[in-house]
Amino acid sequence: MNAPMPTAVFDSAARSAFAAAYPETSIKLTHGLREHRLLALDALADMAARVAPGDIEYNRGDLPTGIAAEDVPANGLSIGDTIRTIDTNGSWMVIKFIEKLPEYRALLLDLLGEIEPSVSATTGEMLTPQGFIFLSSPGSMTPFHFDPEHNILLQLRGHKTMTVFPPGDERFADPTAHETYHRGGPRNLAWAEAMANGGTRVDLAPGEAVYVPVMAPHFVRNGDAASVSLSITWRSEWSYQEADARCTNAMLRRIGLNPAPPPRWPHHSAIKANLWRAARRLRLVAD
């Protein structure tokens, strides 16, 4: 039988370490989630049958560090078969937006509630809680990309290594990559081997986690056994301002200007963000 979730998944040391790093520094943490009945393979296969097809992404896992999303090959399996045979089928999968299912939303909110005091004290209200479950075959790769959320990835089964790069550093993601993404473009990033030394390698075993800042580029290599990970994410008004300022910059770039990128925390991008929000309200730009 799966062990019950402990009273506190993040102990006082983990919460203190997170608070000291949040929001701009990636940090390795520990957690006590371990096994949970909702995160067993059979439960995940049953869950996958209940979610919208668009909320599941899966493909071959033997990928290079850098690859365009449209070039990622399918694995030729059904969703259920991909989950149940993840140990041997050479695949990578993510089940997105688990908060749409009541029992998984409850789990997500319980976890986020443990760190909410540190979040609200720094970046304000914890907005848009979302959860993602990753399943990876031995040796699979999650290519180089970035994400708009504040994110803690909890390793539950197997081992993997995440390599995290500094957020906002143009050596790893130039301004146009940010602007394209926030206007609906791909999150995968161009990769060159010369970048490798700029990242921080974080090795994750069951019971370990990593906090990843907003838009910090990263890639993930799975170990020699199948992996299950849970990503708990949230947004802040600051992260939404960063996104909207990038959209304003894209608009300015289209008329021939070369706008400065929005500043990172603790600075804000309220003027550019509000300009984009006003343009949307007035229907001057498409959503």
Buried (B, 14 or more C-beta within 10 A) or exposed (E): EEEEBEEEBBBEEBBEBBBEBBBBBBBBBBBBBBBBEBBBBEBBBEBBEEBEEEBBBBBBBBBEBBBEEEEBEEBEBEBBBBBBBBEEBBBBBBBBBBBBBEEBBEBBBEBBEBBBEBBEEBBEEBBEBBBBBBBBBBEBBBBBBBBBBBBBBBBBBBBBEBBBBBBBBEEBBBBBBBBBBBBEBEBBBEBEEEBEEEBBEBEBEBBBBBBBBBBBBBBBBBBEBBBBBBBBBBBBBBBBBBBBBBBBBBBBBEEEEEBEBBEBBEEBBBEBBBBBBEBBEEEEBEE
